[in-house]
């Protein structure tokens, strides 16, 4: 169902005394630029109240209440916007998303959500023929599903057959592996004698030892650094495309992790050009996305951050990887993997290093944005935060851990105790192909069914925050919200349920994607709820989510996204 929003000028000259001098405006009587009415407004204020109308002026909210009370804010040039019985919510926050740096360009190959190996091969063939792929250029892109190949290990043979002379580099849907062909390996100098880099794996033929075509974690960099860089204008185009894509699903604020010097250049260039219509925290990563030895280069990097501040861009955040991923066996676990080949994974950092650097970064006023997936890595991160709190006291740096696939029961209360945001990718919280084909063999069904314990963390006082990890999965917040409520496939609404006891309610997930996300960005006094004085960042949906079955939430459409009072998507 799709209903258009009606926008029309209000001609109410009779309300203005003929020839009279206009009275000075106060907040209570200011004439609005725009008024949204004929719908429901879920404010997400402290009392989680409801309203009927919202008035905005100069990009700020000046009225929230019933429709009768909005008359005083109506003038001859006010736009009335009919929401057609839709639902107005604060703009969505995505607190872990690669949208400003990782949107694929038009001449890259998008393999996301392609269901079979044969269809992947067909798409690669199509990409090779596409305009922009000159014979000497790299084939790049990503999104291939790990579950399509045994042990998430696609072989270079398919790529070699299709591209015998052109180098190919394709990132997996998880973002922690790359599928490459022989030409790419040759350019990077990777052969049977090349040792695995620290915290990385070069997958090999079990008989010959030759690289098989899959590179994991830091091994990806051996090839990616050989790819010719995009121009600044191409990278700026990615930023603008990412912002537009965000608006199309109602997202008005993001935390972008893993931002290095080149990424900063493109973000600042777009901002300086005057069209950075999103609020962003750039979580800096001076040592790249991969694990590395902490060193003074981190402090040298963040010492320069004042020069990078821009309107709508906050750079007081550092991204740190504590582990890889369970599906590759690169995430340490408190109990061994089901497959003894993987043991219990390898820690990226020793505990004393984590404690020391968390404490130092917190003292500098920096948010620590931690990637941690397995229960051992999550515990190590929480131990680091505990050591930091003991050394520094309770700061206001809004630290967070993202992904949180497997959290030991004893660690679930610690998010509240240490005031650490729990950023879940709740769209993963159902028995998807990755869980069924990869996680069960790695963890066993009992541990797999304990993944993403959202309700358990919330019940112990933890602050639940929403994030997509796009481009790993779909960025639509409504898909993630529905999945957290049903723990079932949101596209088919059937199949197994991933631990029904970990279901949460709609209010919890709207909080996660609005006010809790705003808190993590230190924007909760600016937006994240519909209240007088806050910026007019909000989304209008075509139906009231509170009046439909949970299984229909993801079917709702975004009719309009408003940023600073301006319509940026309709």
C-alpha positions as CSV (number, residue, x, y, z in Angstrom):
1,X,0.0,0.0,0.0
2,X,1.3,3.4,-0.9
3,X,-0.3,6.8,-0.1
4,X,1.0,10.1,-1.2
5,X,1.6,12.9,1.3
6,X,-0.3,16.0,0.2
7,X,1.5,19.3,0.5
8,X,-0.3,22.6,-0.1
9,X,0.1,26.3,0.8
10,X,-2.2,27.6,3.5
11,X,-4.0,30.8,2.5
12,X,-5.4,32.1,5.8
13,X,-5.3,35.9,5.2
14,X,-8.4,36.3,7.3
15,X,-6.4,35.5,10.3
16,X,-4.2,38.5,9.7
17,X,-5.7,41.9,10.7
18,X,-5.9,44.1,7.6
19,X,-3.1,46.7,7.8
20,X,-2.2,45.7,11.3
21,X,1.5,45.5,12.4
22,X,2.4,41.9,13.1
23,X,2.9,41.1,16.7
24,X,6.4,39.9,17.8
25,X,6.7,36.1,17.7
26,X,7.2,34.0,20.8
27,X,7.9,30.3,20.9
28,X,4.2,29.8,21.8
29,X,2.9,31.8,18.8
30,X,5.6,31.6,16.1
31,X,4.3,31.0,12.6
32,X,5.5,27.7,11.3
33,X,7.2,27.0,8.0
34,X,5.6,23.6,7.9
35,X,3.0,21.7,9.8
36,X,2.5,17.9,9.8
37,X,-1.0,16.7,10.6
38,X,-3.6,14.1,10.0
39,X,-1.5,11.2,11.4
40,X,-0.1,9.8,14.5
41,X,3.1,11.1,16.1
42,X,5.1,8.8,18.5
43,X,7.4,11.3,20.1
44,X,9.8,8.9,22.0
45,X,10.0,11.6,24.6
46,X,10.7,10.7,28.3
47,X,7.0,9.6,28.8
48,X,6.8,8.0,25.3
49,X,3.8,10.2,24.6
50,X,1.7,10.5,21.5
51,X,0.6,13.6,19.5
52,X,-1.4,14.5,16.4
53,X,0.6,17.4,14.9
54,X,4.1,18.8,14.6
55,X,5.0,22.3,13.6
56,X,8.5,23.3,12.5
57,X,10.3,26.6,11.8
58,X,13.9,27.3,10.7
59,X,14.6,23.6,10.9
60,X,13.5,23.2,14.6
61,X,10.4,21.8,16.2
62,X,8.2,24.6,17.7
63,X,5.0,22.6,18.5
64,X,4.1,19.0,19.3
65,X,0.5,18.3,20.4
66,X,-3.1,18.0,19.1
67,X,-4.3,19.4,15.9
68,X,-6.4,22.1,17.5
69,X,-3.4,23.6,19.2
70,X,-1.5,24.1,15.9
71,X,-3.8,26.8,14.6
72,X,-1.8,29.5,16.3
73,X,1.3,28.5,14.4
74,X,-0.5,28.7,11.0
75,X,0.2,31.6,8.7
76,X,-0.4,32.5,5.0
77,X,2.8,30.9,3.8
78,X,2.7,27.8,6.1
79,X,2.8,24.5,4.3
80,X,0.3,21.9,5.7
81,X,1.5,18.4,5.2
82,X,-1.2,15.7,5.3
83,X,0.3,12.5,6.6
84,X,-2.7,10.4,5.4
85,X,-3.1,8.6,8.7
86,X,0.6,7.7,8.6
87,X,3.1,7.5,11.5
88,X,5.7,10.2,12.3
89,X,8.8,9.0,14.1
90,X,12.1,10.6,14.9
91,X,14.6,10.0,12.1
92,X,16.3,6.6,12.4
93,X,19.8,6.2,13.7
94,X,22.1,3.5,12.4
95,X,24.9,3.1,15.0
96,X,27.1,0.9,12.9
97,X,26.9,1.2,9.1
98,X,29.3,1.5,6.2
99,X,27.2,3.8,4.1
100,X,29.5,6.9,3.6
101,X,32.5,4.9,2.6
102,X,31.4,1.5,1.2
103,X,28.6,2.1,-1.2
104,X,29.5,0.3,-4.4
105,X,30.0,2.5,-7.4
106,X,28.2,1.8,-10.7
107,X,31.1,0.0,-12.2
108,X,31.5,-2.5,-9.3
109,X,29.9,-5.9,-9.1
110,X,27.1,-6.2,-6.4
111,X,26.7,-9.8,-5.4
112,X,24.6,-9.2,-2.2
113,X,21.8,-11.6,-1.6
114,X,22.4,-13.7,-4.7
115,X,21.1,-17.1,-3.6
116,X,23.2,-19.7,-5.6
117,X,26.7,-20.2,-6.9
118,X,25.4,-20.4,-10.5
119,X,23.6,-17.1,-10.2
120,X,26.8,-15.5,-8.7
121,X,28.7,-16.8,-11.8
122,X,26.1,-15.3,-14.1
123,X,26.2,-11.9,-12.3
124,X,30.0,-11.9,-12.6
125,X,29.7,-12.5,-16.3
126,X,27.3,-9.6,-16.6
127,X,29.6,-7.4,-14.6
128,X,32.5,-8.2,-16.9
129,X,30.5,-7.0,-19.9
130,X,29.2,-3.8,-18.2
131,X,30.3,-0.4,-19.3
132,X,33.3,0.8,-17.4
133,X,35.1,-2.5,-17.2
134,X,38.0,-1.9,-19.6
135,X,40.1,-5.0,-20.3
136,X,42.9,-4.0,-18.1
137,X,40.9,-2.9,-15.1
138,X,40.2,-4.8,-11.9
139,X,36.9,-6.5,-11.3
140,X,35.9,-5.3,-7.9
141,X,32.8,-5.5,-5.7
142,X,31.4,-7.8,-3.1
143,X,28.5,-9.2,-1.1
144,X,28.9,-12.9,-1.9
145,X,27.3,-15.2,0.6
146,X,29.7,-17.3,2.7
147,X,27.2,-20.1,3.0
148,X,27.2,-20.8,-0.8
149,X,30.6,-22.6,-0.5
150,X,31.8,-25.3,1.9
151,X,33.6,-23.8,4.9
152,X,32.9,-20.3,3.3
153,X,35.8,-20.9,1.0
154,X,35.1,-20.1,-2.7
155,X,37.9,-21.2,-5.0
156,X,39.8,-19.1,-7.5
157,X,39.1,-21.6,-10.3
158,X,35.7,-20.1,-11.2
159,X,37.2,-16.6,-11.4
160,X,40.2,-17.9,-13.4
161,X,37.9,-19.4,-15.9
162,X,35.9,-16.2,-16.4
163,X,38.8,-13.8,-16.0
164,X,42.1,-15.4,-16.9
165,X,43.9,-12.1,-17.5
166,X,42.0,-9.5,-15.4
167,X,42.5,-9.3,-11.6
168,X,39.4,-9.9,-9.4
169,X,38.8,-8.8,-5.8
170,X,35.4,-9.5,-4.3
171,X,34.6,-8.9,-0.6
172,X,32.3,-11.3,1.2
173,X,29.0,-10.2,2.6
174,X,30.5,-10.4,6.1
175,X,33.3,-8.0,5.0
176,X,36.0,-10.3,6.6
177,X,37.1,-12.2,3.5
178,X,37.9,-11.6,-0.1
179,X,37.6,-13.9,-3.1
180,X,40.4,-13.4,-5.6
181,X,41.7,-15.0,-8.8
182,X,45.2,-16.1,-9.8
183,X,46.0,-12.8,-11.5
184,X,45.2,-10.9,-8.3
185,X,47.4,-13.2,-6.3
186,X,50.2,-12.8,-8.8
187,X,50.0,-9.0,-8.7
188,X,50.2,-9.2,-4.9
189,X,53.1,-11.7,-4.9
190,X,51.1,-14.3,-3.0
191,X,52.2,-17.9,-3.7
192,X,52.8,-21.2,-1.9
193,X,55.7,-19.7,0.1
194,X,53.8,-16.6,1.4
195,X,53.3,-16.8,5.1
196,X,50.0,-15.8,6.7
197,X,50.1,-12.2,7.9
198,X,49.4,-11.5,11.6
199,X,45.7,-12.0,12.4
200,X,45.1,-13.1,8.8
201,X,44.6,-16.4,6.8
202,X,45.5,-17.3,3.2
203,X,43.3,-20.3,2.5
204,X,45.2,-23.0,0.7
205,X,44.8,-26.2,-1.3
206,X,45.1,-29.0,1.4
207,X,47.4,-31.1,-0.9
208,X,49.6,-28.5,-2.7
209,X,49.6,-25.6,-0.3
210,X,48.8,-23.2,-3.1
211,X,46.6,-20.2,-2.3
212,X,43.0,-21.3,-3.1
213,X,41.5,-17.9,-3.7
214,X,40.0,-16.9,-0.3
215,X,41.8,-14.4,1.9
216,X,40.6,-13.7,5.5
217,X,41.0,-10.7,7.7
218,X,44.4,-9.0,7.3
219,X,45.3,-11.2,4.4
220,X,42.8,-9.2,2.4
221,X,45.0,-6.2,2.5
222,X,47.8,-8.0,0.7
223,X,45.7,-7.7,-2.5
224,X,43.4,-4.7,-1.8
225,X,46.4,-2.4,-1.5
226,X,47.3,-3.2,-5.1
227,X,44.0,-2.0,-6.5
228,X,44.3,1.4,-8.1
229,X,42.6,4.0,-5.9
230,X,39.4,5.8,-6.8
231,X,39.6,9.5,-7.6
232,X,38.4,12.0,-5.0
233,X,35.3,12.8,-7.1
234,X,34.4,9.1,-7.4
235,X,34.7,8.8,-3.6
236,X,32.6,11.9,-3.1
237,X,30.0,10.4,-5.3
238,X,29.9,7.4,-3.0
239,X,29.3,9.6,0.0
240,X,26.4,11.4,-1.7
241,X,24.9,8.1,-2.9
242,X,25.2,6.7,0.6
243,X,23.4,9.7,2.1
244,X,20.6,9.4,-0.5
245,X,20.3,5.7,0.2
246,X,20.0,6.4,4.0
247,X,17.3,9.0,3.4
248,X,15.3,6.5,1.4
249,X,14.8,4.2,4.5
250,X,14.3,7.1,7.0
251,X,17.9,7.2,8.3
252,X,19.1,10.7,9.3
253,X,22.1,9.9,11.6
254,X,24.8,7.3,11.4
255,X,28.0,6.1,13.1
256,X,30.4,5.2,10.3
257,X,33.1,2.8,11.6
258,X,36.6,2.3,10.3
259,X,37.2,5.8,8.8
260,X,40.8,6.2,7.7
261,X,42.6,9.2,6.2
262,X,41.3,8.7,2.7
263,X,37.7,8.3,3.9
264,X,38.0,11.5,5.9
265,X,39.1,13.3,2.8
266,X,35.9,12.4,0.9
267,X,33.6,13.1,3.9
268,X,35.1,16.5,4.5
269,X,35.0,17.3,0.7
270,X,31.3,16.6,0.6
271,X,30.7,18.6,3.7
272,X,32.7,21.6,2.5
273,X,30.6,21.5,-0.7
274,X,27.6,22.1,1.4
275,X,25.5,19.0,0.9
276,X,26.2,16.7,3.9
277,X,22.6,16.2,4.9
278,X,23.1,13.6,7.6
279,X,24.5,13.6,11.1
280,X,27.5,11.4,11.4
281,X,30.1,10.1,13.9
282,X,33.2,9.1,12.0
283,X,34.7,6.4,14.1
284,X,38.4,6.7,13.1
285,X,40.7,3.8,12.3
286,X,44.2,4.9,11.8
287,X,45.5,1.4,11.4
288,X,42.8,0.3,9.0
289,X,40.0,-2.1,9.6
290,X,42.2,-5.0,10.6
291,X,43.9,-6.0,13.8
292,X,47.3,-4.5,14.5
293,X,49.6,-3.7,17.3
294,X,48.5,-0.6,19.1
295,X,51.1,2.1,18.9
296,X,51.7,5.8,19.2
297,X,50.4,6.3,15.7
298,X,46.8,6.1,17.1
299,X,47.4,9.1,19.4
300,X,49.2,11.0,16.7
301,X,46.2,10.5,14.4
302,X,43.5,11.5,16.9
303,X,45.5,14.5,18.0
304,X,44.8,16.1,14.6
305,X,41.0,15.5,14.8
306,X,40.1,19.1,15.6
307,X,40.9,20.0,12.0
308,X,38.4,17.4,10.8
309,X,35.4,18.7,12.6
310,X,32.5,19.9,10.4
311,X,28.9,20.7,10.9
312,X,27.2,17.3,11.3
313,X,30.5,15.4,11.5
314,X,31.8,14.3,14.9
315,X,35.3,12.7,14.9
316,X,35.6,11.8,18.6
317,X,35.5,8.1,18.1
318,X,37.9,5.3,17.5
319,X,37.1,1.8,16.0
320,X,38.9,-1.2,17.5
321,X,38.6,-4.8,16.4
322,X,38.7,-7.4,19.2
323,X,38.2,-10.4,16.9
324,X,37.2,-11.7,13.5
325,X,34.0,-13.7,12.9
326,X,32.8,-17.0,14.2
327,X,32.0,-18.4,10.7
328,X,35.7,-18.3,9.8
329,X,37.0,-19.5,13.2
330,X,38.8,-16.1,13.7
331,X,36.8,-15.2,16.8
332,X,38.0,-16.6,20.1
333,X,35.4,-18.5,22.2
334,X,35.2,-19.4,25.9
335,X,34.5,-23.0,24.9
336,X,36.1,-24.6,21.8
337,X,34.5,-24.7,18.4
338,X,32.6,-27.8,17.5
339,X,35.1,-28.3,14.7
340,X,38.4,-29.0,16.5
341,X,40.3,-27.6,13.5
342,X,39.5,-24.1,14.8
343,X,40.3,-24.7,18.4
344,X,39.0,-21.6,20.2
345,X,40.2,-18.9,17.9
346,X,43.0,-16.4,18.4
347,X,42.8,-13.2,20.5
348,X,43.8,-10.1,18.6
349,X,45.2,-8.3,21.7
350,X,46.3,-9.4,25.2
351,X,44.2,-8.1,28.1
352,X,46.8,-5.7,29.5
353,X,47.1,-4.0,26.1
354,X,43.3,-3.6,25.9
355,X,43.1,-2.2,29.4
356,X,45.9,0.3,28.8
357,X,44.6,1.7,25.6
358,X,41.0,1.8,26.6
359,X,42.0,3.8,29.6
360,X,44.2,6.2,27.6
361,X,41.6,6.7,24.9
362,X,38.8,7.4,27.4
363,X,41.0,10.0,29.1
364,X,41.3,11.8,25.8
365,X,37.5,12.1,25.5
366,X,37.2,9.6,22.7
367,X,34.3,7.1,22.2
368,X,35.6,3.5,21.9
369,X,33.7,1.7,19.2
370,X,34.5,-2.0,19.6
371,X,33.9,-4.8,17.1
372,X,33.4,-8.0,19.2
373,X,31.5,-11.0,18.0
374,X,32.5,-14.1,20.1
375,X,31.9,-14.5,23.8
376,X,35.7,-14.5,24.6
377,X,36.3,-11.3,22.7
378,X,33.2,-9.6,24.2
379,X,34.5,-10.5,27.7
380,X,37.9,-9.2,26.9
381,X,36.4,-5.9,25.7
382,X,34.2,-5.6,28.8
383,X,37.2,-6.4,31.0
384,X,39.0,-3.5,29.3
385,X,36.0,-1.2,29.9
386,X,36.0,-2.3,33.6
387,X,39.7,-1.5,34.0
388,X,39.1,1.9,32.3
389,X,36.2,2.7,34.7
390,X,38.4,1.8,37.7
391,X,41.2,4.1,36.4
392,X,39.1,7.0,35.1
393,X,35.7,6.9,36.8
394,X,32.5,7.1,34.9
395,X,33.1,9.3,31.8
396,X,30.5,10.5,29.3
397,X,32.2,9.2,26.1
398,X,29.3,6.9,25.2
399,X,31.4,3.8,24.4
400,X,29.8,0.8,22.6
401,X,30.3,-2.7,21.5
402,X,28.9,-3.8,18.2
403,X,27.7,-7.2,16.7
404,X,27.5,-9.1,20.0
405,X,26.7,-12.5,18.4
406,X,27.5,-14.7,21.4
407,X,27.5,-13.2,24.9
408,X,28.1,-15.3,27.9
409,X,25.3,-15.1,30.4
410,X,27.6,-13.8,33.1
411,X,28.6,-10.9,30.9
412,X,25.1,-9.7,30.0
413,X,24.6,-7.5,33.1
414,X,28.0,-5.7,32.6
415,X,26.7,-3.5,29.8
416,X,24.4,-1.7,32.3
417,X,27.0,-1.8,35.1
418,X,29.7,-0.2,32.8
419,X,27.3,2.0,30.8
420,X,28.3,0.5,27.5
421,X,26.0,0.6,24.5
422,X,24.9,-2.8,23.2
423,X,24.7,-2.3,19.4
424,X,23.0,-5.3,17.9
425,X,22.5,-6.1,14.2
426,X,19.1,-7.6,14.9
427,X,18.4,-8.4,11.3
428,X,20.8,-11.3,11.9
429,X,18.7,-12.6,14.8
430,X,16.8,-15.4,13.0
431,X,17.9,-18.8,11.5
432,X,19.3,-17.3,8.3
433,X,21.5,-19.4,5.9
434,X,24.6,-18.3,7.7
435,X,23.3,-19.6,11.0
436,X,22.0,-22.9,9.6
437,X,24.9,-23.7,7.3
438,X,27.9,-22.2,9.1
439,X,27.1,-21.4,12.8
440,X,25.5,-24.7,13.7
441,X,28.5,-26.7,12.5
442,X,30.9,-24.3,14.2
443,X,29.0,-23.8,17.5
444,X,26.4,-26.6,17.7
445,X,22.7,-25.8,17.8
446,X,22.5,-25.0,21.5
447,X,25.0,-22.2,21.3
448,X,23.7,-21.1,18.0
449,X,20.3,-20.6,19.5
450,X,21.8,-18.4,22.2
451,X,23.1,-15.9,19.6
452,X,22.1,-12.2,19.8
453,X,20.6,-12.2,23.3
454,X,18.9,-8.8,22.9
455,X,16.1,-9.4,25.5
456,X,18.6,-10.7,28.1
457,X,20.9,-7.7,27.9
458,X,17.8,-5.3,28.1
459,X,16.3,-7.2,31.0
460,X,19.6,-6.6,32.9
461,X,19.4,-2.9,32.3
462,X,21.5,-2.7,29.1
463,X,20.9,0.1,26.5
464,X,19.9,-1.6,23.3
465,X,21.1,0.2,20.1
466,X,20.3,-0.6,16.5
467,X,22.7,-0.9,13.6
468,X,22.7,-2.7,10.2
469,X,26.4,-3.2,9.4
470,X,25.4,-2.4,5.8
471,X,26.7,-3.3,3.3
472,X,26.9,-6.7,5.0
473,X,23.1,-6.8,5.2
474,X,20.1,-4.7,4.3
475,X,20.1,-1.2,5.9
476,X,16.3,-0.9,6.2
477,X,15.6,-0.3,10.0
478,X,12.1,-1.7,9.6
479,X,13.5,-5.2,8.7
480,X,15.7,-5.2,11.7
481,X,13.0,-4.0,14.0
482,X,10.6,-6.7,12.8
483,X,13.2,-9.4,13.2
484,X,14.1,-8.4,16.8
485,X,10.4,-8.8,17.6
486,X,9.7,-12.0,15.8
487,X,13.2,-13.7,15.6
488,X,11.9,-15.1,12.4
489,X,12.7,-14.6,8.7
490,X,11.2,-11.1,8.0
491,X,10.9,-11.7,4.2
492,X,8.9,-15.0,4.5
493,X,7.5,-14.7,8.0
494,X,7.9,-18.5,8.5
495,X,10.5,-21.0,9.4
496,X,12.2,-21.6,12.8
497,X,12.4,-19.0,15.5
498,X,15.9,-18.2,16.9
499,X,15.2,-18.5,20.6
500,X,11.7,-16.9,21.3
501,X,12.8,-15.9,24.8
502,X,15.1,-13.2,23.2
503,X,12.2,-11.4,21.5
504,X,11.7,-7.8,22.4
505,X,8.8,-5.4,21.8
506,X,8.3,-2.6,19.3
507,X,8.9,0.2,21.8
508,X,12.3,-1.3,22.6
509,X,13.4,-1.4,19.0
510,X,12.1,2.1,18.1
511,X,14.1,3.4,21.1
512,X,17.1,1.5,19.7
513,X,16.9,3.2,16.4
514,X,16.0,6.7,17.7
515,X,16.7,8.1,21.2
516,X,19.3,5.4,22.1
517,X,21.2,6.0,18.9
518,X,21.1,9.7,19.5
519,X,22.5,9.1,23.0
520,X,25.4,7.1,21.5
521,X,26.2,10.1,19.2
522,X,25.8,12.7,22.0
523,X,22.8,14.1,20.1
524,X,20.0,13.2,22.5
525,X,19.7,16.9,23.4
526,X,19.5,17.8,19.7
527,X,17.3,15.1,18.2
528,X,16.3,11.5,18.6
529,X,12.8,12.4,19.8
530,X,10.0,14.7,18.7
531,X,10.1,17.6,21.2
532,X,10.0,21.3,21.1
533,X,13.4,22.8,20.6
534,X,15.0,19.8,18.9
535,X,16.0,19.7,15.3
536,X,13.3,18.6,12.8
537,X,14.8,15.3,11.8
538,X,12.0,12.7,11.3
539,X,10.5,10.1,9.1
540,X,6.8,9.6,8.0
541,X,5.7,6.1,7.4
542,X,2.6,5.1,5.5
543,X,1.0,3.1,8.4
544,X,1.1,3.1,12.2
545,X,3.5,0.3,13.3
546,X,1.7,-0.1,16.6
547,X,-1.6,-1.0,14.8
548,X,-0.4,-3.8,12.6
549,X,0.9,-7.3,13.2
550,X,4.7,-7.5,13.9
551,X,5.1,-9.6,10.7
552,X,4.0,-6.6,8.6
553,X,6.4,-4.0,10.0
554,X,8.9,-4.4,7.3
555,X,6.2,-3.8,4.7
556,X,5.7,-0.2,5.8
557,X,7.0,2.4,3.4
558,X,8.8,5.6,4.0
559,X,6.7,8.4,2.6
560,X,9.0,11.2,3.6
561,X,12.3,11.8,5.4
562,X,12.9,15.3,6.8
563,X,16.3,16.6,7.9
564,X,16.7,20.0,9.5
565,X,13.1,20.7,8.5
566,X,13.7,20.0,4.8
567,X,12.3,17.1,2.8
568,X,15.3,15.1,1.7
569,X,13.3,12.0,0.5
570,X,9.8,11.7,-0.7
